[in-house]
């Protein structure tokens, strides 16, 4: 897939343009409304998505685009999954951890990803067969193999107050066993932090393709192991994910499974 190199570079340019747009509203005049009890959307989510649709449509007219705030149908061999503002709650509260996430799946497999975090000034990128980069430098996963040596990330769904599938069992079981646990509030960034070796692993449920497709492509290109909660190979459409450096996978997956009974 030699074309992936050019597609990655174009997606990076588009993501960084969207990031500049977002910075115009961060800690500024963004208008915030609710999609659910605690699920937020801002006018900058919509502005960023409009820009991405225009730029991606012009650059990749032959591909399908599925974006978070739209009603797109995920049909076709090549599908771009786009989150115009991953970490909306962080953005709305002035937190630094938010990103533009652009991921490409080929028949469901994440093959290319760009995650740009404008407030952090960091871009992660990766593609099948091309490796992964953080801020332009090559990056790889870590080597920790035990939970006691690991820093892991996770997240919690918006319906955590009403659903038993809220990740509390898993978190309460895993927290005492690991060196540290982190919760970024942006799944795309969590997965990228596994890709660059900052985290040793990550698990989360109820994620959507636009949340994780880009990060998964980058993590896979960096050497990560990705599965669902049953240990089966995962793709961009998998809603319950375990992502690790590889050596840690049996331990983290096993801990998730034991917590769930």
Buried (B, 14 or more C-beta within 10 A) or exposed (E): EEEBEEBBEBBBEBBBBBBEBBEEBBEEEBEBEEEEEEEBBBEBBBBBBBBBBEBBEEBBEEBBBBBBBBEBEBEBEBBBBBBBBBBBBBBBEEBBBBBBBBBBBBEBBBBBBBBBBBBBEBBBBBBBEBBBBBEEEEBBBBEBBEBEBBBBBBBBBBBBEEEEBBBEBBBEBBEEBBEEBBBBBBBBBBBBBBBBBBBBBBBBBBBBBBBBBBBBBBBBBBBBBBBBBEBEEBBBBBBBBBBBBBBBBEBBBEBBBEBEE
